Amino acid sequence: MIGYFNAKKQSEDEYLLTNDMGFYKYVNSETYDKLCNNKIDKEDEDYEDLIEKGFIINISIEEYIKKYSGFIRSMKSYCMGGTSLHIFAVTNMCNLDCIYCQAHSRNSHLNGKMTEEIGKRAIDIAMNSKNDNLTFEFQGGEPLLNFNVIKSMIEYSKEKNKILNKHIEYTIVTNLTCLNDDILHFLLDNNVSICTSLDGTREIHNYNRPYKLSKIGSFDDVIDKIAYLKSKGVNVGAIQTTSKKSIQNPKEIIDMYLKIGINHIFLRPLTPLGMADDSWKKVGYTVEEYINFYKEAFQYIMELNKNGTFFVETHAAYFLCKILENYSQNYMELRSPCGATLGQMSYYYDGNIFTCDEGRMLYEMGDSSFLLGNVYNDSYMDMIGSDICKTLCKSSIIESLPKCNNCVYQPYCGTCPVVNYASDKDLFSKNPKDFRCKSYSAIMDLLFEIIHRNDKQEMDILYSWIR
């Protein structure tokens, strides 16, 4: 019996096969035809490997399920754990005026700050998650503009956790410009990870991320603060956002990360939300432009690694965990169903709670479709059991989506119904080859080319990114 699989023709005489357990296999056209017609036999050179990877079923269905269910459980391990990521947007105020800001739009009133009471109520809800491993992420706006509330929330959660005994990781996403010694000492004393934004070279970063009042670029201040943190032994992370200004400079962006001692980069495209949507003609680009940018950057990163410089492209690493290790990291956008509510919740400064950060961003644009509830009126279980949560789950199970279920990359991919809704006013993408689909496919094309070549040095590099 032949197991379920998806396929993609790679050349005149070769096909890539994948199945729901995350296994992949390259076969020639003759073997592919035999598989499709259920005529493959023991004489085929790929027969044993196809059995081992579940493409051929030579045991009872009960035995088959018992043998392979663990692989699916590993790929879907995030589904039953409870919400792990809790994002607290403690203010929408910011001292920068980023051209692509997704935390506000032209409709926003940028003067909101979370109160200590709302912060503590948000912590209460977050700690009711059934997940024993929680991440509390503080965002803005610029979160350090409301540092006293962050401090209060961390202290309150630690006191509460003396009874609950959960494992809590704290992280803050900040532009660093408001960081001082007192704040840093508190963050270090409480093991708060620090992540900032760095878009690349001085020219790119200053164009993308100027100060609000002076319109002067923030690059020099961010670089100085990163150097300051490193002098204190702090391993700061950085987020790169690809704008139109970035597209022509992939190598320069990577070189800047190397120069300041950061050995990883997430080459993420813009999401058309907030100011990025309002100013798309100014900041955006076509999917073909992004793919060309990514390919050039990826090849450069591979060459760096071949020459002895360890450097990771994080976007690729998320895919590689699934492809090479049959394991899914808890990256919300590559989950099926997606991470909305089940994996993350976003708590806004005003007490409103959203399915995800993208849902909160849409709220800033005047659309409250992904509002789950409020810290004063709703419990964690109310929101997990809500129709909104159920609807997002149904609309993001890619194994059942018409545009995804037959794709060879389906076991490794994901969709975002909130972004689909923002683009098309429909949770289900109306464009079968939209930006996200094309860019994800291009990244996996690159990865599978390397995997198929099976060059030891290249494969060692890919494995080094996920181990």
N, C-alpha and C positions, 0 to 999 in steps of 0.2 A: 504494500500500500504506500502511496506517496503522501507525505505530509504537506501541509499548507506552506507555500513560499511565494515570495515576490521576486521578480527578475528584471534585469536591465541588460539590453544588448550593448556590450562594450566594444565589440569589433565584429568583423564579418564572421569570425569563427569562435566567439567567446561571449559568455553571459556571466553576469554577477547575480548570485542568488542570496537571498536573506530570508530568515524566518522570525517568528514572534519571540523566540528565545534569544535573539540577538546574534545567532550564528550566521556566518557568511561563507560562501564557497564560489570559486570560479570554475566553470565547466565549459567544455567545447560545445559546439552547436549540435553535434551528434548526441551527446549525453543529455543535453537540454531537451531535444526532441523526444528522446526515450522517456525522460521524466514526465514530460507533458502528456505523453500517451500511455503512461504506466507500463512501459515495456522494458525498463532497465533491468539488467540481470547481473549475476555475481561476477560475470566475466569483465564487466566495465571496471577500468582502473580506479574510478572514483567511488565505487560501490560502498566499500567499507567506511570511507570518510563521510559519505552522505548519510549512512546509517548512524554513525557516531554523532553527527551534528543534527540529527532529527529530520532530515529531508526525506528519508525513507523510513517507513515504519515496518519493522519485521518482528514485532512483539505485540501482545494484546494492547488494546487502547488503555486499559487500566494500568498496565506496566509502563506504557509510554508516558502517561500523565504523571505517574509516580517518579519516573526517571527525570523528566524535564521541567516539572512544575517549579523546582527550586530556582531554575534560571529565570523564569518569568517573575517569580517572587522577588528575586534580586533586582531585576529591572524595574519592578513596581514597588519597591520596598517603602517608598515615600507615602503610599496611599493610605496606609492604616495607622500611621504613627501619631497623627494629630498635628496641628499647626505648629511649625517649628520657628519660622521667621516672623518677627513682630516688628514692624517699622513705625517709629514714632516721629512724625513730622511736627516738631515742637514749635515751629514758627514758619510763616511764609515770608518773613522779612529777610532781606539779603542786602549786603553791601556791594555785590557785583551785579552786573547787568548782562548776563550771558546771552548771546544772540539766539541760542537754541533752547533756552531754559524750559524744561518740561514740568517744573514745579509751579508755574503760573502762566497765565495768558493775558491778553489785553483786557479780559473781564475781571481780573483779580484785583482785590484790595489788599495791598501788601503791608498790613499793619497788625497781623494776628499773632498772638503768643499763647501757647498752652499754659494754663495755670497749674499750680502744684496739685490741686484737687483733681483736675481732669487727668493729669499725669498719673496719679496714684490709682484712680479708677481704671485707667487703661492698663496699668500693670496688673491689677486684680483680674481683669478679663484675660490678659495674655497668659497669666500663670494658672488659669483654669484649663488651659490646653492639656490634653492627655499625654502630650509628648514630654518626656523627661529631659530632652535636650533642646534648649531654647536659645535662639539668638535674638537679642534686643538691639536693634539698629536705630540710631538717632540721626535724623535728617532734618532738612529745612525745605526752602530757604537756607539760611546759614544757621545751623543749630547752635553754634556758640554764642549767638546773640540772645539765646535764652538758656544759658549754661546753668543758672541756679536751679531751674526746673529739671534739667538733665541730672544734676547732682542729687536732687531730692528723689527722683525716680530710681536711680541706681541704689541709693541708700535704702529706700523703702523696699525695693525688690530683694535686697540682700537680707534685710530683717525678716521679711515674709518667707524667704527661702530657708530659714533656719528650721521651719516646720515642714515645708514641702520637699526640701532636699533635692531640687532639680539641678541639672548642670546648665548654667546660664553663661553664654558668651556675650560680651558687650562690644559693640563697634559704633564708631561715629564717622559719618561722611561729612567732611568739612572742607572749605576752601583754605583753611589754615590761617587766614589773614588776621583773625581775632585771637589766635592762640597766644597765651602768655605763660609764665612760669607757674603761677598758681593753678591754672587750668591743667597744664601738663602734669603737674605733680598728682593731682587728683586722678587723672586718667590713668597714669602709670600705677598708682597705688591700687586702683580697682581693675587692673588688667583690661582696660578698654583699648581695643584695636583701633588704629587711626587710618582712615583712607581719605585721600584727597583727589582732586581732579587735575590732570596735566595733559593738555592736548598736543604737546610736542614742542616744537621750537618756539622761541620768543615771539616770532612773527605770527605764527598760527595761534598760540595761546592768547596773546594780547588782542588779536582780532576777535577771537571767540569769547573771551572772558575779561572784559574791561570792568573797572570800578563804575558804580552807578552814577556817582556825582561828578567825578573828575573826567571820566571816560578814558583815563589812563589804564594801560594794561596791567594785569596782576601778576605777570610771569615772574618778575624779579623777586617779589615778595614771597611767592609760593616756593620758588627755588631756595631762597634763603631759609624759609621755615623747614623745608625738607632737610636741608643741610644741618640745621639746628637740631632737628629730631634725631638724625643719624649720629650727631655728636653725643647725644644722650643715650645712644644704644637702642633707639626705637626703630623698628623695621616698618616703615610706613608703606602702605599700598597706594596705588594711584589708578585712577580711571581715565581712560582716553575716550573721547567722543569724536567720531568722524564727521566733520562738516565739509562743506564744499571747499574750504580753504585747505583741508587736509589731503584731499584726494591725490594731488600731484606730488606729495612729499612723504611717501611711506618710509623710506630709508632714513630720512632726516628725523622723523618722529621716533623711530626705534633707537637711533643713535643718541638722541637726547635722553631717553630712558636709561640707556647704558651709562651715559656720562654721569648721571646723578646716582647711579648704583642701584637701579631697580631692574631686576632680571626677568620681568614678565610684563605682558601687555594684553589687554582685552580689546581687540580691534572691533569695537561694536559700532554698528550703524546707528544713525539717528532714528528715533521713533517719532512719527508725526503727531506729537501731542504738545499742548501748551504753545510757547513761543515758536517752537520748531514747526508747528502746523501753521501758525500765523505768518511766519516768514520763510516758508519752504522755498520759494523762488530764490531767496537770498542765501540760504544755508544748505539747501538740499541738493540732491543729485540723483541720477538714474541708477537702477540696480546694476546695470552694466559697468558704470563708473566705479561703483563700490566693489564689484567683483574684481575688476582690474587692479584696483588699489590693494585689495586683500591678497590677491595672488602675488603681486610684486613684493608686498611686505612679508608674506609667508616664505617665499623663496629666499629672501634676504635673511630671515630668521634661521632657516635651515642651513644656509651657508655659514652663518655665525656659529651655530652649534657644531658643524663639521670642522670648523677651525678652532674648536676648543672653548668657545664662549657659551656657557649655558644660558639660554634665554627661552622663555615659554610663551607661546601664543595661547591664551587661556580659552578663547572660543573653541579652538581645535581640541584642546585638552578635555573639555566637557564631552565632546563627541567621542573622543578616543576611549574614555572610561567605558562607555557603552560598547563600542566596537571591539576593543581589544580585551576588556576585562569582564564583559557581561555585567557591568555594575553601573548604576545610575547615580551620579552625584546629585545632590538636591538643588539643582539649578532650575528655577521655576519655569523658565520658558521652554525647557526641553523635557517637560513632563507630560504624560498622557494618562489621566486628565491633567490639565495645567495646574499650577500651584495656587491659583486664586482661592482664597479662604482655606482650603485644605492644607496648603503649604505656607501661605503667608497671609497676614492681615496688615492693613495700613491704618494707623490711628492719626487723625488730623488734629491740629491744635485746638479746634473748636469742639472736640469730643466725638465727632462723627467717625465712623469706622467703615473702611472700604475693603472690597475683596482683595485688593492688591495695590501696589503703588501706581500702576497705570490707571486703575479705577479712580484713585484720588486725583490724579492729574486731569482726568476727564471732568471731574467735579469742578476743578478750577476753571475749566472751559465752559461751565454752566450746565453740565449734564450730570445728574445724580443717579444715573441708571445702576451704578454699581455700589450704591450706598447700602451697607448691611444693617447698620443700626447706630446707636449712640451709647457712650459709656454710662449715661444716666438711666437708660431705658431698657437695655438689651443685655442678655448674658451670652457667654461664649457658645453655649449649646443652642441658643436661639439662632445664632448666625450660622453655625455649622449646619443646622437643619433647615435653613431658609430656602425659599424657592430660588433666590438668586444664586446661592451656592450650587444647588442641584442643576440649575440651567447651565451654569458655566462648566460644570463637570460634563454634562451631556454634550455640550458643544465643543469640547476640547479632547474627546477621546478619539485620537486620530485613526485608530484601527477601524472606526466606523464612518469616518468622513469620506465622502465620494472622491474628493481630490487627493486624499492621502492613503486610503486603505490598500491601493495596489502599487504604491511607490516602493521601490527597493530600499529606500532609506527610512521607511516608516518606523522600524524598530528603534531608531536612534534619534528621532525628531520630536517636534512638538509644535503647537500652534497657540496663539494668544487671541482668544475671542474678544477681549477688550480692544485690542488694536484693530481687529477686523471690524468691530462695531464703529470705532472712530473713523475708519477709512470708508466703510460701505454702509453704515447704519444697519449692519446685520452681523450677528455673532459668527455666522458662517461666511468665510471669504467668498466673494462673488467672482474673484479672479483666480482661476486654478493655478496660475503661475505668478503669484504676487511677489512683492519685494522679498519678504521673509522666505518664501518657498525657494525662490531662485538663488538667494544668497546662501541659505543653508545647503542647498544641493551643490552649489559650487564649492563650498568648503569640503563637503564629503567627497566630491569628485577628486579633489586634491589629495585627501587622505587615502582614499582607496587606490589611487595611482601609486602612491608610495607603498602601501601594503601589498599591492599586487607585484611590484618590482621585487619586494622582499630583500632589499639590500640591507645587509646586517648593520652598517653604520646608521642608515636612515631609520631603521626600525628601533635600534637602541635609543636614538634621539626621541622618537615618539613615546617609547615606554618611559623614558626618563621624565617626561612631562607629567606623567600620571602616577609615579611611584615615589 
